[in-house]
Amino acid sequence: MTDPAFLLDSNICIYMLKGRSGPLKRNVARQEAGSLAMSSITLAEIGVAYGDRVAEAEDLQALLVEVDVLPFDRRAAEAYAHLPFRRARFDRLIAAHASALGLTLVTNNERDFADIPGLTVENWALAR
């Protein structure tokens, strides 16, 4: 098992839960075990959709077996403080988390992160 290399944005996790995007499935399948992670911020954002049944949601629980959840820590909070302000706070928190850990952010909304210096972003949902 390897250390995480990729932090999955909320939209990518939702696509995985719903079985969308053939290119995404292929890209995920190519990765080594342990190389995919999500922020605890992403889990909170996704969890809102499940409400009280989050612990019983089999699809989410299966995803959590595949993808580690990383805690949003002091380093991530400090990175967030240095980002340009925008309304999409969840996106900014997730970007700060990826930046603080030196991980590549995998998203289908590349434009939302274009103004963040030094952040590496990949879109695995598109056919290339």
N, C-alpha and C positions, 0 to 999 in steps of 0.2 A: 504494500500500500504506500502511495506517495503522499507528499504534502499537497494541500490545495494549490492550484495554479489559476483557477477560474472562479470568479464570484458570479453567480447567476442572478440576473435582475428578476424582479417580480414577474414581468411579462413572460420571460423564458420559463420560469417555474410553472406558470399557469398553462402555457402551451404544453409543457411536459405532462401536467395533470390531465389535460384534455386530449392528449394524443395528437396534437396538431403539428404540422410541419414535418414533412419527410426529411428535409435537409437537417433540421434540428435533431431528429432521432439519429441520423447517420453521424452527425458530429459528436453527439453525446456518446454513442457506441464506440467511437474511436479513442475516447479518453481512458486513461488508466484509473483504476479504482483509487478513490481518495483524492483525485485531482479536482473534483467539482465540489463547490460549497455554496451556501447561501448565507446572507447576513441574517441575524436575528431580527433585523428591521423587516426584511422580506417575509420572514415567517409571520411576523405580526400583521403585515399588510395582507397577506394571503389568508391568515386566520380570521380576519374580519368577515370574509365571505362565508366561512363555515359556522361562525357564531358559536353557540353552545355545544355543537357536535364536533368540534375540532379534534378531540381525542378519539372519536369513533370513526372519523373519515378515513376509510381504508386507502383511498387514492393518495391522500396527503401522507399518511403513515408509511406507505410504500415509497413515496418520494424521499421521505426523511431517512429511510434505510440506505438509499442510493447517494444522497447529498448531505454532507455535514452542515450543521448550523453553527456559524461562528458568532461568538458574543461581540456585541458592539462595545468596545472598551475605551479606555482613556485616549489611546493613540488615535482611534477613529474619531472621537469627539474633538480632539485638537485639530485633526485634518478638516473636519466639518467647519470649524470656526474660521478657517482660511479660505473657504470656497466663496465664489461670488454668490450673492443672495439672489434667489429666484423662488417663485411660489411652490414649485414641486419639491416639497421638503423631503418626502420619502426618497425620491431620486437622488437628492443631494446627500442624504445620510448614507445611502447605499454606495454612492460614488466615493464619499469620504472613506468608507470602510474598505473598499477595494484599494484606494490610494494608500491608505495607512499600512495595508498588508502587502502592497506591491503585487496585487493580483490583477489579472485581466478581467474586465467586466464584460460579461456576455449579455447582450440586450437586443431587442428588436427596435429600440428607439435611440439609435445612435445620435440623432440630432440633440436629444435632451442632455447629452453629456459632452458635446463638442467644445464647450467653453471651459472645460476643466483641464488645466495644464498638467501634463505628465500622465494622465489616465489613459491606459490602453483599453480600447473598446473593440469588441468583435461582435458581428451579427451572424449567429449560426442558423437563423430561421430562413435565410435567403439561399436559394440555389446559386452555386458559384460555378 
